[in-house]
Amino acid sequence: MSKSSFTTKWPAVLLAALALFAVSCDLFGSPAPTEDPVDDPGTGTLSTEARLARLNVEYAGIPVMLTPAFNPGIDIYSASYSIGDGVPHDAALLGITATAWDSGAIVDGAGDWNLAPGLNSRELTVTAADGVTEKTYTVYITLPESGEDNCELSTLLLEGYDLGFSERDASYALTVPAATSSVRLSATPRFSGTTIQYSYDGSEPSLDYTGAVDIPVGPAGTDKLIRVRASAESGASREYGIAVHVASEGASAIATLESLVMYDEEEVPIELSPAFAPGIFAYTAVVPSLCMTLDSTVFTTTDPGASVNAPDRVALSVGDNTLMVKVSAPDGIATETYTINVTRAAPPVLTIAVPAGSIVDTASFTASGDCFDPNGEIASIIFTFDWTSGAGTATPDVSGGFSVELSTDGLANGPNALTAIARDSSGSWLTMDTVGFDFPSGAATHAITCTVDLAPGSTFTDGYLMVSPITGGFGSVHGYRAGIPVSPSDFPYTLTLDGVPAGEYMLLAMITATPDVQAGTMFRSDDTVMVTVVDEDLTVPTTVMMYATAP
């Protein structure tokens, strides 16, 4: 997602406020319930509780950060890959887990989330036990159109030969038999709108083509470099090269490797079993859950004239991954294939059992839960309420559980969220779990109703409105509302900010191009509208005016 800088757009006081609400777990939407949400057996009344206690997004067991951090009272989020080590920028399959606050409520919308290029949204609807009351949570995430600006190939073939094509690799080598006079080239783009050209022997690039084309090669003992260029509509391009060697008459038929070493993304060798030997063609390897990529393959051939197709920059799925290294002899006919089965361990699973979906009304409380860690990767668990500071730590016990006593100092009245982050011995983030709970500190909260308007003559295309009251001391942010779809015809726009404690606030409003509260700002509020909440709900008589933001 766009992370445009606000340095030239906001006064320093607003910058400080924005930085706070982007990461704070003090954000919340609704005040704490005044009664236990569980069904009342005495009256037969069904619960109207329709909040989530847990909302997590992940990729292959790796947490994906939500902005703002999950809070039961906040219903609009943007997800980002910027935090959560190991999540590739183009990860297209995410998973959502969500647990209702009340066990009698039903959650719809969790599970696998297949992303399409561009902006994606996913709604999770919680239906209370009464079957009527509903609350909807929405998560937005942008999947980049392409890591190469839409100029990648999905296939690159020389018919009858195995190039070992990978979308990440641009250079290939191939040996063909001595009698070969031509090879048939075909290529298809990954994205529509991409054009393909080819050239060889330094010739001018061909006209755009689709399908297949025959390219002359030979005589025996000669080389030819075929170039294929994929060009995006934006003008960006990527070039692929295929070095074709036509074998010499009587060339060697030896097609074995003399050495083979595979490295992970940390450039650590992956241990093969058995140890590599030229005449052994089947191997196994076991890697931890955080080993998500085979970064490179380094080898030498028994005959220096042999060519090799080996995997490079391969994403490893949890479980078994079959990798093959194919060696072609100098005669272009004889081949051998080395097969390596790499088993990636399943990531550990961390689950907070207490205080999920409960009410905490003491100076401290016990947080406990379970962790499934079959490979013994979890070294410590860090707890936080606000994603910026630690609230405590724990170490899993021998039975796979954990428990820690946490203080409630500094918690805001109303919905809060507790996050547990599991780390390995090096400090790498393995997995996490976040749950919601109420903290009735006794401080009453109120609602602010305000009207937001645009400066006269302002125009913009559709966007998203964010409004929040910011404390003068910037200690916390309350009543946060964000991701509200708006168009110019919606203004003046009246809305209510719930869950605001007594105090003095500055009303902050802005319009962004996407639901992401850190995206490029198109309009911002006047920073002089101050309101004071005493002991009752408040309607602001002054309109919060927004002005176009300087580029």
Salt bridges, closest charged atoms under 4 A:
GLU49 OE2 - ARG51 NE 3.00
ASP75 OD2 - LYS135 NZ 3.82
GLU152 OE1 - ARG190 NH1 2.43
GLU167 OE1 - ARG190 NH1 3.47
ASP201 OD2 - LYS224 NZ 3.07
ASP214 OD1 - ARG184 NE 2.81
ASP223 OD1 - HIS245 ND1 2.65
GLU239 OE2 - ARG227 NH1 2.89
GLU239 OE1 - ARG229 NH2 3.44
ASP295 OD1 - ARG313 NH1 2.65
ASP433 OD1 - ARG54 NE 2.69
ASP438 OD2 - ARG51 NH2 2.98
ASP516 OD2 - LYS3 NZ 3.32
ASP537 OD1 - HIS446 ND1 3.99
